[in-house]
Amino acid sequence: MKVLLLGRIAHAIDAWKSLSSLAEIIEPHAQNRHEFIEECRSGALDGIVVIYRTFESVETTGRFDDEVILSLPASVRFICHNGAGYDQIDVQSCSKRGIKVSNTPDVVNDCTADTAMFLILGALRRLNVPMTTLRQGTWRGPQQPPLGHNPEGKTLGILGMGGIGRNMLRKAEAFDMRVIYHNRRKLDEGCAGVAEYVTFEDLLEKSDIISVNLPLNTETRHIISTHEFGQMKDGVVIVNTARGAVIDEAALVKALDCGKVASAGLDVYENEPNIHPGLTTNPHVLLLPHMGTWTVETQAAMEEKTISNVRSALETGALKTPIAEHVRSC
């Protein structure tokens, strides 16, 4: 059996090397999407059973869309994705070909929730303005920067109460914030804790801060757009650490420009690495370049989790953490 590595292993090197007793580890020669597809079609990668792929490998292969999936060797049965979000992979195309997909849930929860809380506090306090003027050598700038707000007593609306959302709940409680949430379904009290389940519309209308924690799919793309911004409180704060396209970026820029949204904290963007200029030029937007899981501990844990899925696929023919769409079939 063969395992194809798309990307690199930076931390769990010993765990990766241990797979050599189970399979032959190979890497593609391709440097871009066209070359990768041609390499697949040439037969050079025949015999591959499992593919380990990283988020960054999209720069070489492009998205794992229908064209790429159909070009993969017939032997491929598993794609082990290093990342919680797997919108780079056409799951429906994988299902049609009988390819099972895994991701790395849970291990990213703490780190991503920490990032969300950093953005919430920074955007709520409107700290991007003085941080910028300080670096420009003008202390607080020619005019006093705008006053921010304390988190205590504010209503945090969590859109998507999965592992990251529930982790945020614990952290928000430390700041005496009231938490409401909307999910596809209401969670039991053991999971939701003190958070109140509300409708999507109520979350938009009642939240002082809205944190987006939804996966990106056809149902969630632009789930927040012009109409939804119109339902929000004036001066609302928006934070997104999920996927950029869950929010209509152009609509967000307009909402910021007119003051409907007072400030925003963003780690993800609709067309990464390109960012809407209306966001980069707005002093009330705190920006990070997709750093939600960018710690040594989390990166190592993600690699370990992905490698454990590769090992399980080779040894048992099943994945340890299949994506939700493939849980039943795994």
N, C-alpha and C positions, 0 to 999 in steps of 0.2 A: 504494500500500500504506500501511497505517496501523500504528503501534506504540502500544500502550496502556501508560502508565506508572502503576503502582500502588505508591505510596511516593514517595521523593524521591532525587535524586542530590545527594550532598553533596561529593564529592571529584573524581570523574572528569567534571567538567562539560564540558570541551572535547571529550572523546571522545563524550559524549552528544550534544552539539550537532552533531557531525559526521554523525550519523545523519540529520539533516534533509535531506541531499542524496539520501537513499535512500527516505525514507518521511515521512509526516505524523505528527508526534508529538502525541498527545492525552492528556488526563487526564479521569477521570470526574468528574461533578458530585456523585455519591453521597457521603453522609456515614456511611452504615451499611450493613449487609449487605442489609437489605430494599430499600433504595434502589438498591444496586448491581445486584441481581438484576432489579429493575424496569427500570433503565436499559438493561441488556443485552437484555431482552425487548422493549423499546420500539423497537429498531432504531437507537437513537442511536449505538451503537458498531459498527454494521455496517461491514465492510471491514477490521477489525483482523485482521492476520495474526500478529503477535507481541505477547505480553504480557511486560513486564518487571515482576516483582513482588519486593518486599522482605519480610523476615520480619515487620516492623512493620505492613505493610499489612493483616495479618489483623484489625487493630482496626477497619478500615473494611469489608472484604469478608467477614470470617469465614473459616473454613477453605475451601480450594478442594475441597469435597466434591462428591458426585455432583450435588446440587442446583445448585451454582454452575457446575460444568462443563457440565451440560446446558443452562444458561441462556446460556452464552457464544455470541456470534455464530457462525454456521456457517463464517465465513471464518477463524476462529482455527486456526492450525496449530502454533504453538509457544508454550510458556511458559518463559521464561528466569528462573529463580529465583535471587535473590541470597542464597546461603547454601549451606553444605555439606549440612546436613540438610534434607530436603524432606518431612517427615512431615505438613506442613500441606496437602499436595497429594494428592488421591486419584489415584494413578498408574494404577490399574486403570480408573477412569472415563475418564481421559485417553486411555488406550490404545484403549478402545472407540470413542472419537470420532476417533481418528487424530491426536491432539495429542501432539507430542513435548515432553519436558521436559528442561531442562538445570539443572545446579547449579554450585557453585564449589568443587570439590575442590582439594586440594594447597595453594592459597594460604592456607588457614586452619591448616595443620598446625603451623607453628612457634608461632603465637600461642596456639592451643588447648593444645598440649603444654606451653608455658610456664605457662599457667594451671593445668593439672593438677599440674605440679611444685610450684607455689606452694601449692596446696591440700594436696598430699601432705606437704610440709615443715611447713606450718602445723598440719595435723591430727595428724601424727606427734609434733610437739613440744608439741601441745595448747596452742597459743599464744592461742587465742580467749579463754580464761579470764583471763589477765593483761592482754590487750589491753582487755577489757571493764572490769575493775576499775580500770585506769589511767585510763580515760576517766571513770569514776565518781568519781575523786578519792580512791580508797582504795589507791593504789599497787598492791600485789599482793593486796589484799583482807584481810579479817579473819583468814583462814587462808592458809597457804602454798598456792600453786596446785599442781596435780598435776604431777609430773615427766613430761617427755616422753621420746622416744627418738631416738637418732641414726639417720639413714638408712643409714649404712654397715653392710653385712652383712645388711641386711633383704631379704626376698624380695618383690619387686613382681610381682604378677600382673596382666598386661594382658589384659583381656577385649575382644578386637577389635583385631587387629594390622593395621589399615589404615595410611594415611599418618600419622595422628596418633599411633597406637600405636608405629609405627616411629621417629617423631621423639622420642617419650618415651624409647624405648630408649636413644638416644644420650645424652640428658640424664641418665638414671638411671645410666648407666655412670660418669659423672663423680662420682657420689656413692658409687661402689663398691657398688651394689646388685646383687643377683642378680635376673635377670628371667626369668620364665616367662610363657607366653602361651597363650591358646586362641583359635582361629579356626575358621571353617567348614572350612578346609583348612590343612594344614601348609605353611608358606612355604619356599621354597628358601633355602639357607644365605646366599646373597647378600643376601636381604631380611631374614632373621631375625637374622643376625649371631650373637651369643653367646646370644641368648634361646633357651630350651628350650621346645619344643612339648609341651603336656600336655593331658590331657582336661579337660573342664569341671569334673568332680568333683575332679580333682587340683588344679586351680587354686584351687578353693574351700578345699580342705583344707590346702594348703601355703603359701598367701600370707600374709605379714604385712600387706601393703597390697594392696587390690584397686582397680584403676582401670578404670572402665567407659568403653569407647570404641566402643559399638555404635550403629548407626542404629536408630531406632524403627520397628518394623513389627509385623505380627500375630504373628510368630515370637519377637520379642524383648521384647514388652510383658510386664512383670513376670517377666522371666527370672530375676531375683533376688527371692525372696520368703521366706516363713517357713521353708520346707524348706531352701533354699539357705543362709540364715543359720545354720541348725543345723549345717551341714556345715563351717562356717568355724572357724578358730582362735578361742579366747577372746581378746578384746582386739584383734581385727582392726581395721584402719583402712580405711574405704570412701571413695573419691573418685569423683565423677561429673561429667564435663564434656560428656556426650553428649546424652541426652534424659532428662528426669526419670522418665517412665513405664517406662523399662527396669527400674527398681527399684520394688518395691511400697513406697510411702512409709510406709504405716501399719505394715508389717512392719519397716521400718528403724527407725521410732520405738520399737517394742517391743524391738528388738535393742539399741538404744542405752540404753533405760531399764533393761534387765536387765544391762548391761555386756558382753554378747556382742560388740558393736561398741564399742570404746573411744572412738573419735572419728570424725568424718566431715568431708569437705570437699566442698561441693556448689555447683555453678554453675547447675544446672538442676533443675526441679521438675515434679511430675506434673501440676499444674493451674496453671501460670503464668498470671498473676503471684501467684496465691494459694499460700501455703506452709502446710503442715501445722503447726499451733501446737506440736506436739511437737518440731519441729525448731527453731523460732525461740526457744523457751524453754529449750532444752537448751544449757548453756554449753559443751559439748564438740563442738558443731557449728559449723564455720567456713562462713559463707554468703556467696555472691556473687549478685547479681541478673542472671544470664545475661550475663556479661562476657567470655566466652572469646575472642572475636574483637574486643574493643573497643579497638583501637589505630588510629591514623591510617593507618599503613602497611597494615595488613590490610584495613581498611574500603575504602581506595582500591583495593587489589588486587582485592577482591571485586567492586567496581563495574566495574573494567576488564574482569575476566573475564566478567561478565554482559553487558556491552555488546558484547564480542567475540562472544558467542553470538548476540546480536540481529543484529549485522552479518552474521555468517555465515549465519544463517537467511534474511535478506533477499537476500543476494548469491548464495548457493549452494543454498539450500533444505535445508541440513543444519546441525546443531549441532556446535560444537567439543568441548563436554564434556557429552554426553548422560548422563543418569542410567543406572545399571547396567541397569535394566529395559528401557531403550530403545537400548542400545548396538548390538545387532544390526540393529535396524530403521532406525538412522541411518547 
